[in-house]
């Protein structure tokens, strides 16, 4: 009687252990697939963004001084949307960072007063806030990385 109980208990524990191992492996596989999918979607997002940020930055100086510049608002709105997507892990940050960091940092440094002015005009203190937070964080990370070298 006792031997049968121990035998059944051992079998039960073995089955439970097998189920746990299977679930762990399945979760690991699913997570890896989800990460790869997010990376691929992030790359597609980057490649589908046809705006020429480099041209806008180097084209001329007039963009810095016009507070009603629709192109600047379009870029800042786009960057704010990207920042919000990154905040909620919809896009893969390392991919987006590699593709956009120089533009985010440049635009934030060039347009920070423009952003403040737009916040005041619109009476919306949160306007482009996620973009600002992300640009500052990336700038600090790049600065810290350069100091390590």
Secondary structure, 3 states (H helix, E strand, C coil): CHHHHHHHHHHHHHHHHHHHHHHHHHHHHHHHHHHHHHHHHHHHHHHHCCCCHHHHHHHCHHHHCCCCCHHHHHHHHHHHHHHHHHHCCCCCHHHHHHHHHHHHHHHHHHHHHHHHHHHHHHCCCCCCHHHHHHHHHHHHHHHHHHHHC
